[in-house]
């Protein structure tokens, strides 16, 4: 759990190990809640073995019903989506 400066609260799920050995360590579910508005956001993060976020997939209700993945390199630079 992490308290954000604007009052939102972010909850991090446990990391589920990757199905195949390789660059990625696994995936976790992240939920964010705003006590001021009662709104929530949910997304999946894929982490590498160094703990860096390498992919983010928002809940489909935020992406028009499509599964959209945002990808980052090892230096945390955005490199694209699919």
C-alpha positions in Angstrom: 0.0 0.0 0.0 1.2 3.5 -0.7 -0.3 6.9 0.2 0.0 9.3 -2.7 0.6 13.1 -2.1 -2.8 14.0 -3.4 -4.6 11.7 -0.9 -5.2 8.7 -3.2 -4.3 5.3 -1.9 -2.6 2.7 -4.1 -2.8 -1.0 -3.3 -0.3 -3.5 -4.8 -1.2 -7.1 -5.2 1.3 -9.9 -4.8 3.5 -10.6 -7.9 2.4 -13.7 -9.8 5.5 -15.4 -11.2 5.9 -15.4 -15.0 4.7 -18.5 -16.8 8.0 -18.8 -18.8 11.6 -18.1 -17.6 13.1 -15.0 -19.1 13.4 -11.2 -18.7 10.1 -10.7 -16.8 9.6 -11.8 -13.2 5.8 -11.6 -13.1 2.6 -9.6 -13.0 0.7 -7.8 -10.2 -2.6 -6.1 -9.9 -2.7 -2.5 -8.8 -5.7 -0.7 -7.5 -5.9 3.0 -6.7 -8.7 4.6 -4.7 -9.5 8.3 -4.1 -11.2 8.9 -0.8 -12.2 12.4 -2.0 -14.2 11.1 -5.0 -14.6 7.4 -4.2 -13.3 6.7 -7.7 -11.1 3.7 -8.4 -8.6 2.7 -11.1 -7.2 -0.7 -11.7 -4.3 -1.9 -13.9 -1.8 -4.8 -14.3 1.9 -4.2 -14.1 4.5 -6.6 -15.4 7.9 -6.4 -13.6 11.3 -7.4 -14.6 13.7 -9.2 -12.2 15.1 -5.8 -11.0 11.6 -4.7 -10.0 11.2 -2.2 -12.8 7.7 -1.9 -14.4 8.1 -3.0 -18.0 4.4 -3.2 -19.0 1.2 -1.6 -17.9 -2.3 -2.8 -19.0 -5.1 -0.6 -17.7 -8.6 -2.1 -17.1 -10.5 -2.3 -20.3 -13.2 0.1 -19.1 -10.6 2.8 -19.4 -9.4 1.8 -22.9 -12.7 1.6 -24.7 -13.1 -2.2 -24.1 -9.7 -3.0 -25.7 -6.8 -4.6 -24.0 -4.0 -2.0 -24.4 -0.5 -2.7 -23.2 2.1 0.1 -22.6 5.7 -1.1 -22.8 8.8 0.4 -21.2 12.5 -0.4 -21.6 15.0 -1.3 -18.8 15.6 2.5 -18.3 11.9 3.1 -17.7 11.5 4.9 -21.1 8.2 4.4 -22.9 8.7 2.4 -26.1 5.3 1.8 -27.4 1.9 0.1 -27.1 0.0 -2.8 -28.6 
